[in-house]
Amino acid sequence: MLFFSKVAKDSVRRPEKGTLRAHFRHPTPFLWPEKLGETTEKKKKMRGKPVPGKAILVLCMVSFLGGLLFTTRTWTHSSDNSFNKERHLQFIPLTKNRKPVQGDDHSEDIMGEVTKTHQAIQSLDKTVSTLEMELAMARTGQTGHQVSEEPPQNLPKAFVVIGINTAFSSKKRRDSLRETWMPRGATLERLEKEKGAIIRFVIGHTTTPGGLLDKAIDAEEAENKDFLRLNHVEGYHELSTKTRLYFSTAVSMWDADFYVKIDDDVHLNLGMLMSTLARHRSKPRIYIGCMKSGPVLSQKGVKYYEPEFWKFGEEGNKYFRHATGQIYAISKDLAAYIAINAPILHRYANEDVSLGSWFLGLEVDHVDDRTMCCGTLPDCEWKRQVGNVCVASFDWSCSGICKSVERMKDVHNNCGEGEGAVWNVHL
């Protein structure tokens, strides 16, 4: 457009007197007088007819209108693209970092649908968990394990089931617990009703059921009513089987949020245990304890010898992380998983290793809680004085409290949380 304007200006300009009119494409250079006549004659021959001024103005106007039309169409196309992008962005699904746009009529509807979907997922999870429980009971019945006579939907509700692993020769240990941290009689029943805490000594039977040892346990059960009997032959090298059977049986008898296994030579603060578990109540698959990774012992004759040591790699390797066997807790879903898959769960020599191996490859939250493995005096006493009451206390050197029958009361008096602590726990 500027080019044609220049052309028009040059074309309509009058030449000065005594000079040649400038050509609009070839401005006339300075020439010597003797050359001037010769050059003028040549240019007259080369130059055509001059373009009329009106034609140039018309050409300029046509060019201006054409450019204006092109610019308008380009701007409109760009605006349409921007509008389409904005509409596309408006339909991006809401996320937790996006705030609803003020004036958006659909924002509340979308949030409502998200809430309904979340609730539906939670309901589906509960349904799946219930089906797993029913299947667990069916599997348990088929394998000959002890099963509750009540149908799954009528299982007693509980917050936690605490199974105390014991043996036929451990009556004095059991009595030491009954005299310290474990409630007895009416108090035990009240704890079950008001706090949903089920506490039982877990034991099987001898190789000759009905013998003197079995009758002694029957008499002790008649007096205290605090045993869970398993269809299992007792033996130190059968702890992995006993642990597996305990969880399968417990989940078929009580509908609890958590299932705990503890040894009969460990001191426990019930209130602290229940408060700790309550903090993890919203997690469906959780495994709580003092996580460790000890060496795999390949030498025969030593304590904790692992016959299948070759499965863990080269000599000197360590086990995978797992909770120490003195005390640990698992959620309902994991207990149901053990019950459902009991026939195919592999058992290693050590029961804590076996339990940890059953959860490998699953979506399980491993919680390393060091309050579940405090030392005895003076460690647990110091922690109590500063307000850090322990969940459980024992001596690592003895894998329990050394001489627990003689020392349990002393540990309880100095490291216990107090008689009324468990009744003040809010679940």
Summary of the structure (lengths in Angstrom):
residues: 427
radius of gyration: 44.2
end to end distance: 83.6
largest distance: 148.7
contacts: 1178
relative contact order: 0.10
helix: 50%
strand: 15%
